[in-house]
Amino acid sequence: MNTKKVTDKAERKKLKRAKRKAAPAKAKRASDVARGSQKRKVKKMAKGQRKR
């Protein structure tokens, strides 16, 4: 939802919350799907580097 035009912070928050409440619920992950299946995979990494 684009709320760039609304300058008042409280008003913007109210609009966003209402929109979020009205949105359809997201589908839950199926039990046979791995938890991290959507994560970017790291192939090879130099020693001492962060993974993500």
C-alpha positions in Angstrom: 0.0 0.0 0.0 1.3 3.4 -1.0 1.0 6.0 1.9 3.6 8.4 0.7 1.0 11.2 0.2 -0.2 11.0 3.9 2.0 13.2 5.9 0.5 12.6 9.4 2.3 9.6 11.0 -0.7 8.5 13.1 -3.0 8.7 10.1 -0.6 6.7 7.9 -0.3 4.0 10.7 -4.1 3.8 10.9 -4.5 3.3 7.2 -1.8 0.7 7.0 -3.3 -1.3 9.9 -6.7 -1.2 8.4 -5.3 -2.4 5.0 -3.3 -5.2 6.7 -6.4 -6.4 8.6 -8.5 -6.4 5.4 -5.9 -8.4 3.4 -6.5 -12.1 2.9 -4.5 -14.4 5.2 -1.3 -15.8 3.7 -1.2 -19.6 3.1 0.8 -21.5 5.7 3.8 -23.5 4.7 3.0 -27.2 4.0 4.5 -29.6 6.5 6.6 -31.4 3.9 8.4 -28.2 2.9 11.7 -27.4 4.6 11.7 -24.3 6.7 14.6 -22.7 5.0 13.8 -23.7 1.4 13.2 -20.1 0.2 16.5 -18.8 1.6 19.4 -17.9 -0.7 21.9 -20.8 -0.6 25.6 -20.1 -0.1 27.8 -22.1 -2.4 31.4 -21.6 -1.3 32.7 -19.0 1.1 36.2 -17.8 2.0 37.2 -18.4 5.5 36.2 -15.6 8.0 33.4 -14.3 5.8 29.8 -13.8 6.9 27.3 -16.2 5.3 24.5 -13.7 4.7 
